[in-house]
Amino acid sequence: MLIYRQVICRFLSILFMQQKKGGLFLVFSSLDFLFVFAPLAFTAYYIITARFRRLCLLLFSLAFYIYGAWDKPFQIVLLLASS
C-alpha cells in the first residue's frame, strides 16, 4: 500500500509541476520522466486523432520545458512567445 501511495504522490507532483527539495528534477534520464511523463505523452499521442497529434506533442514539450524553467518566469514567456 505504501508503494502505491508513493507512486501516486510522485505522479501528482509531476502532473502539477511542484518543486522538490534541491530544485527541479525532471530530466530525460530521470525515472519520473521515463515511467510517468513519457508514457503519459505517448499514450495521449496515440489516443488522439491524427489531426491533433502535432498539437499534443507541442503541449507536452511545452509542459516539459516550462517545468524546467518554472523558477525563471522570463524564460517561460520567451518559450511561449517563440512557439
Stockholm file with secondary structure:
# STOCKHOLM 1.0

chainA/1-83         MLIYRQVICRFLSILFMQQKKGGLFLVFSSLDFLFVFAPLAFTAYYIITARFRRLCLLLFSLAFYIYGAWDKPFQIVLLLASS
#=GR chainA/1-83 SS CHHHHHHHHHHHHHHTTCCBTTBCCCCTTSHHIIIIIHHHHHHHHHHSCGGGHHHHHHHHHHHHHHHHTTTCHHHHHHHHHHC
#=GC SS_cons        CHHHHHHHHHHHHHHTTCCBTTBCCCCTTSHHIIIIIHHHHHHHHHHSCGGGHHHHHHHHHHHHHHHHTTTCHHHHHHHHHHC
//
